[in-house]
């Protein structure tokens, strides 16, 4: 895992912003973020769990789903792509509630925006904003607090995955 100090975070009541610098081109940083979720996502953060998870993925288009495939080919969708703009920007809904139950109504889901900004040929600033926690109702603040730690761990793992892969 990457050094925890490599991921800076700021938050307010209903949003979380994380900033990190990926040692890769924007194209590679975007590709690892979107195409290698199974390699860097914490398996304990999935419905299937670490033993049964087969795959995590993002259908690469606006309207595509973020999903996991678990035991016996069971598929669970947990978000929808709102913006697919490689290698610059990705926006998706976060349709899992604080109780880890799917939230089918996108108006009640939070949203994640990821911006990939080139800082050099092999360095990309990655800004991740998870916002609109208030859409999750009474547990919104607690959910944002829990996901502050969760995103920190995820993004450290993402950085480590980027660092060990090459174009």
N, C-alpha and C positions, 0 to 999 in steps of 0.2 A: 504494500500500500504506500501511497505517496506521503510525504511529510504533512501532517495536519495543518501546519502553518501556511501551506501552499494554497489553501482555500480560505478566502476572506468572506465573512458573512455580515450582513446588516439586516435588521428586521424592524418592522413596526407591528402594530397589533394584528393586521390581516395580510401581511406579505413578508416574503423572505427574499433577499437578494444575495447571491453568491458570485464571487469573481475568482477566476483562476487563470493560469497561463499554461496552455498545453504546448509541449515541445514538438510541434508538428505544424504543417501547413493547415490553413483553414479547411481545405478539402479533406485532409486526413482526419482532422479533429472532428469534423461533421460526420464523416463516415464511421468513425469509431463510436461516436455518441449514438448514432441512429442504427448502425448495422451490426454492432457487437454488444448489444445489451446483455446477452447471456454471459459474456466474458467479464463484465464489470458490475452488474447489478447484484446487490446482496440477496442471495437466494432465500434467506430467512424472511425477506420482505415480500415474498410472493405467496399466493394462495396455495400453490402446490407444495411449497417447502423445499428445503435443500435436497432431499432424497428423491423427490418425484418430479422436479422441474425438468422439462425437456428443452424448452426454448422460450425466450423472450424476444419480441420483435415489434417493429413499427412498419406498417404498410406505407411505402414511400410515395405518398401523394396526399394532397388536401382531401379530407374525407376518409382517409385511411384510419385504421385502428391501431392502438397500442394493445398488445395482447401477450398472454402467456399460454403455453401449451404444457399441460401437466400429465398426470397418469392416464393411461389408456387413450391418449390423444385428446383429452378434454381441453377445450379452449375457453379461456376467460378473457373478455375484453375489458380493459380498465381505463381507456382514454380514446379520444378521437383527435386526429391531426387537423388543426385549423389552418396552419400555414406550413407549407413545405417549400423552402427556398434555399436549396443547397448552393454554395457552402456557407451561406450567410445566416439564415434564420429558420427556426423551428418553433412552432407554437402548438400546444396540444392541451386538451382538457384533462383534468385529473378527476376521474369519475369513480373514485373510491372514497367513502366517507371515513370519519374518524374511527368507526367501529369495523372498518375494513369491508363493509358491505358495499356492493356496487351501487352507484348513483346513476340510474338511467337518464334522468333529466339533466341535460347539460347546463341549464340555468341554475342548477343547484350544485354544480361542480366548480372546483377551483381551476386555475389555468397556469400552465408553465410556458414561459418564453425563454428560448435559448438563442443568444446572439454570438456568432463567431466572427471576431474582428482580427484580421491579420495584423501582427505587430512586427513581422519580419518574415523571411522565407520559411523558417522552421519554428515560428512562435506565433501562437494565436491566443488572444484574450477571449475567454469564454465567460459570458455573463448569463447566469441562470436566475430568472425571477419566477418564484411560485407565488401567485397572487390570488386575491378574491377568496381567501379562507372564510370570510364572513358568509359566503354562500353555503357553507357546511353547517350553519345553524349554531345552536347554543354551545357546542363543543369546539367552535372555530379557533379560539385562542390556544386551547390546549393542543389541538391538532397542529397548529403552526409551530408551537414549541417542540412537539415530538418530531415533526418533519425537519426542523432546523438541524437537529442532531442527525436525522436520517439522511438528509441531503449532504451534509458534511461528509459522512462516511461514503456515500455513493460517489461523490465527486473526487474524493481521494483515490478511490478504487478506479474511477475513470482515468484520472491522471496517470496512475501506474500502468493501466492498460495501454494508453497512448504511448507512454515512454518505452514500452517493450515491443511495440509494433513499428513497422516501417512501411513507407509508401511502396 
